[in-house]
Amino acid sequence: PEGMALHAQFHKAVLAGCESPALLRIWQALYEMAERYRAIAVRQAGPSRPVADEHDRIAKAALDRDVDAAATLLTNHIERTAALVRDAILKASADGGNC
C-alpha cells in the first residue's frame, strides 16, 4: 500500500504543472481504473523491470521542462505496463486460471 501511494504521488507530481482541471480529473479517473491492472503488471515483471530508472528519466525530463521527452517517456512507461498486463492475462487465460 505504501508503494502504491508513492507511485501515485510520483505521477501526480509529474503532472503538477498541468493547468487544466478537466485534464487532471480525467487523469485521476484513468489512474484509479488502471491501478488494479498495474498490480498485475508488477507481479508479472518481478524485479527485472527497472521502474525506478524509468521514473528517474521521466522526472528529469519533467524538471528540465522537456515536454516532448517527458511525453515519450511516459507513453513508453505506460505501454510497457500495458504489455505486462496483457501478457499476464493471456497467460492466465491459457492456463485456465486467474491473474
Backbone as CSV, one residue per row, in Angstrom:
resi,resn,N_x,N_y,N_z,CA_x,CA_y,CA_z,C_x,C_y,C_z
1,PRO,0.810,-1.229,0.000,0.000,0.000,0.000,0.838,1.273,0.000
2,GLU,1.952,1.261,0.754,2.799,2.455,0.777,3.419,2.704,-0.589
3,GLY,3.857,1.621,-1.237,4.426,1.758,-2.572,3.414,2.282,-3.572
4,MET,2.171,1.834,-3.436,1.118,2.305,-4.338,0.886,3.803,-4.139
5,ALA,0.894,4.249,-2.891,0.695,5.673,-2.604,1.853,6.504,-3.152
6,LEU,3.077,6.008,-2.983,4.238,6.731,-3.501,4.218,6.795,-5.023
7,HIS,3.795,5.706,-5.653,3.700,5.682,-7.109,2.693,6.728,-7.589
8,ALA,1.548,6.799,-6.938,0.530,7.800,-7.305,1.072,9.212,-7.095
9,GLN,1.764,9.434,-5.985,2.342,10.760,-5.719,3.347,11.154,-6.787
10,PHE,4.152,10.193,-7.234,5.129,10.489,-8.283,4.415,10.973,-9.539
11,HIS,3.425,10.210,-9.991,2.753,10.570,-11.229,1.955,11.869,-11.085
12,LYS,1.402,12.132,-9.919,0.724,13.418,-9.694,1.728,14.562,-9.758
13,ALA,2.910,14.347,-9.196,3.932,15.398,-9.220,4.367,15.713,-10.644
14,VAL,4.472,14.677,-11.479,4.862,14.894,-12.878,3.844,15.795,-13.572
15,LEU,2.584,15.648,-13.190,1.524,16.429,-13.826,1.213,17.734,-13.106
16,ALA,1.983,18.067,-12.093,1.688,19.229,-11.258,1.603,20.541,-12.047
17,GLY,2.305,20.619,-13.151,2.281,21.845,-13.936,1.073,21.985,-14.841
18,CYS,0.259,20.939,-14.916,-0.920,21.000,-15.776,-1.924,22.000,-15.184
19,GLU,-2.372,22.904,-16.009,-3.288,23.945,-15.539,-4.732,23.679,-15.948
20,SER,-5.014,22.469,-16.407,-6.364,22.133,-16.837,-7.022,21.200,-15.822
21,PRO,-7.940,21.727,-15.017,-8.640,20.873,-14.055,-9.366,19.712,-14.735
22,ALA,-9.883,19.942,-15.919,-10.597,18.875,-16.637,-9.645,17.740,-16.993
23,LEU,-8.466,18.071,-17.511,-7.487,17.033,-17.849,-7.009,16.291,-16.600
24,LEU,-6.827,17.007,-15.511,-6.398,16.366,-14.272,-7.469,15.427,-13.721
25,ARG,-8.738,15.792,-13.850,-9.833,14.904,-13.425,-9.860,13.643,-14.275
26,ILE,-9.660,13.803,-15.583,-9.624,12.636,-16.473,-8.452,11.744,-16.103
27,TRP,-7.278,12.352,-15.872,-6.112,11.565,-15.484,-6.393,10.801,-14.194
28,GLN,-6.987,11.468,-13.206,-7.259,10.825,-11.916,-8.181,9.623,-12.099
29,ALA,-9.216,9.786,-12.897,-10.152,8.675,-13.128,-9.453,7.512,-13.831
30,LEU,-8.679,7.815,-14.862,-7.961,6.764,-15.582,-6.921,6.094,-14.688
31,TYR,-6.235,6.880,-13.883,-5.222,6.323,-12.998,-5.858,5.341,-12.020
32,GLU,-6.974,5.742,-11.420,-7.646,4.876,-10.455,-8.125,3.581,-11.107
33,MET,-8.639,3.664,-12.326,-9.088,2.459,-13.024,-7.904,1.562,-13.392
34,ALA,-6.796,2.169,-13.758,-5.636,1.400,-14.202,-4.857,0.792,-13.038
35,GLU,-5.026,1.328,-11.845,-4.212,0.887,-10.712,-4.381,-0.605,-10.422
36,ARG,-5.587,-1.117,-10.563,-5.782,-2.555,-10.296,-5.011,-3.404,-11.314
37,TYR,-4.898,-2.919,-12.544,-4.166,-3.662,-13.565,-2.661,-3.511,-13.379
38,ARG,-2.244,-2.373,-12.844,-0.821,-2.155,-12.596,-0.301,-3.186,-11.602
39,ALA,-1.129,-3.572,-10.650,-0.720,-4.584,-9.679,-0.401,-5.904,-10.388
40,ILE,-1.165,-6.225,-11.430,-0.892,-7.425,-12.228,0.456,-7.282,-12.921
41,ALA,0.727,-6.111,-13.467,1.987,-5.879,-14.177,3.173,-6.012,-13.237
42,VAL,3.022,-5.532,-12.018,4.116,-5.621,-11.047,4.431,-7.085,-10.761
43,ARG,3.398,-7.893,-10.575,3.624,-9.321,-10.333,4.253,-9.989,-11.549
44,GLN,3.814,-9.605,-12.739,4.308,-10.210,-13.975,5.780,-9.857,-14.211
45,ALA,6.146,-8.612,-13.976,7.506,-8.150,-14.271,8.513,-8.622,-13.234
46,GLY,8.076,-8.693,-11.999,9.011,-9.042,-10.943,10.077,-7.971,-10.808
47,PRO,11.224,-8.331,-10.249,12.273,-7.338,-10.015,13.067,-6.959,-11.268
48,SER,12.767,-7.588,-12.401,13.578,-7.356,-13.599,13.289,-6.024,-14.282
49,ARG,12.127,-5.449,-14.056,11.796,-4.188,-14.723,12.391,-3.011,-13.946
50,PRO,13.145,-2.171,-14.627,13.797,-1.045,-13.946,12.863,0.165,-13.817
51,VAL,11.794,0.000,-13.038,10.795,1.061,-12.905,11.407,2.324,-12.311
52,ALA,12.295,2.167,-11.332,12.918,3.351,-10.730,13.699,4.136,-11.780
53,ASP,14.377,3.439,-12.674,15.105,4.126,-13.757,14.135,4.841,-14.690
54,GLU,13.019,4.174,-15.007,12.007,4.810,-15.860,11.506,6.089,-15.193
55,HIS,11.201,5.997,-13.903,10.707,7.170,-13.179,11.760,8.270,-13.114
56,ASP,13.020,7.886,-12.918,14.094,8.898,-12.882,14.168,9.659,-14.197
57,ARG,14.085,8.938,-15.316,14.155,9.600,-16.631,12.929,10.503,-16.856
58,ILE,11.765,10.035,-16.433,10.548,10.850,-16.561,10.688,12.114,-15.717
59,ALA,11.132,11.952,-14.475,11.281,13.104,-13.582,12.284,14.102,-14.143
60,LYS,13.409,13.621,-14.663,14.420,14.518,-15.222,13.845,15.316,-16.388
61,ALA,13.127,14.629,-17.278,12.528,15.333,-18.421,11.516,16.373,-17.947
62,ALA,10.721,16.011,-16.944,9.728,16.961,-16.428,10.410,18.162,-15.777
63,LEU,11.435,17.907,-14.970,12.141,19.009,-14.310,12.882,19.887,-15.314
64,ASP,13.350,19.277,-16.398,14.002,20.043,-17.467,12.991,20.751,-18.361
65,ARG,11.720,20.504,-18.105,10.616,21.060,-18.907,10.723,20.650,-20.374
66,ASP,11.224,19.437,-20.571,11.324,18.853,-21.915,10.038,18.069,-22.157
67,VAL,9.035,18.768,-22.645,7.703,18.194,-22.788,7.706,16.997,-23.738
68,ASP,8.405,17.118,-24.843,8.418,16.013,-25.812,9.052,14.758,-25.208
69,ALA,10.182,14.921,-24.533,10.836,13.762,-23.918,9.967,13.181,-22.810
70,ALA,9.389,14.033,-21.976,8.544,13.545,-20.881,7.342,12.783,-21.430
71,ALA,6.726,13.316,-22.469,5.564,12.638,-23.062,5.958,11.287,-23.648
72,THR,7.092,11.243,-24.325,7.562,9.974,-24.907,7.883,8.963,-23.810
73,LEU,8.596,9.413,-22.782,8.962,8.508,-21.682,7.729,7.999,-20.947
74,LEU,6.759,8.884,-20.704,5.516,8.456,-20.045,4.743,7.469,-20.907
75,THR,4.682,7.741,-22.189,3.992,6.832,-23.102,4.647,5.455,-23.085
76,ASN,5.969,5.424,-23.174,6.691,4.147,-23.137,6.471,3.426,-21.812
77,HIS,6.487,4.165,-20.727,6.282,3.620,-19.388,4.898,2.957,-19.288
78,ILE,3.897,3.644,-19.761,2.525,3.116,-19.719,2.385,1.927,-20.667
79,GLU,2.986,2.012,-21.850,2.889,0.908,-22.809,3.581,-0.351,-22.300
80,ARG,4.720,-0.187,-21.605,5.391,-1.362,-21.026,4.502,-2.017,-19.975
81,THR,3.865,-1.202,-19.156,2.954,-1.730,-18.139,1.782,-2.441,-18.806
82,ALA,1.213,-1.832,-19.822,0.081,-2.445,-20.523,0.470,-3.782,-21.146
83,ALA,1.668,-3.858,-21.696,2.125,-5.122,-22.298,2.257,-6.214,-21.240
84,LEU,2.760,-5.863,-20.071,2.877,-6.841,-18.987,1.504,-7.329,-18.533
85,VAL,0.560,-6.406,-18.434,-0.810,-6.782,-18.048,-1.408,-7.712,-19.099
86,ARG,-1.262,-7.342,-20.353,-1.792,-8.179,-21.440,-1.187,-9.572,-21.386
87,ASP,0.124,-9.652,-21.222,0.798,-10.950,-21.171,0.313,-11.776,-19.981
88,ALA,0.126,-11.143,-18.837,-0.340,-11.859,-17.649,-1.747,-12.399,-17.857
89,ILE,-2.603,-11.578,-18.469,-3.986,-12.009,-18.719,-4.012,-13.151,-19.729
90,LEU,-3.220,-13.034,-20.790,-3.173,-14.118,-21.789,-2.634,-15.404,-21.185
91,LYS,-1.604,-15.291,-20.359,-1.028,-16.484,-19.716,-2.048,-17.127,-18.787
92,ALA,-2.714,-16.313,-17.985,-3.715,-16.850,-17.054,-4.863,-17.486,-17.814
93,SER,-5.250,-16.873,-18.906,-6.322,-17.432,-19.731,-5.924,-18.769,-20.324
94,ALA,-4.691,-18.848,-20.815,-4.190,-20.100,-21.404,-4.062,-21.194,-20.354
95,ASP,-3.720,-20.806,-19.111,-3.569,-21.753,-18.016,-4.899,-22.105,-17.374
96,GLY,-5.965,-21.397,-17.786,-7.289,-21.633,-17.209,-7.435,-21.079,-15.804
97,GLY,-6.569,-20.144,-15.451,-6.610,-19.585,-14.104,-6.903,-18.112,-14.104
98,ASN,-6.616,-17.500,-12.968,-6.828,-16.067,-12.782,-5.487,-15.358,-12.708
99,CYS,-5.528,-14.052,-12.942,-4.317,-13.219,-12.818,-4.004,-13.104,-11.388
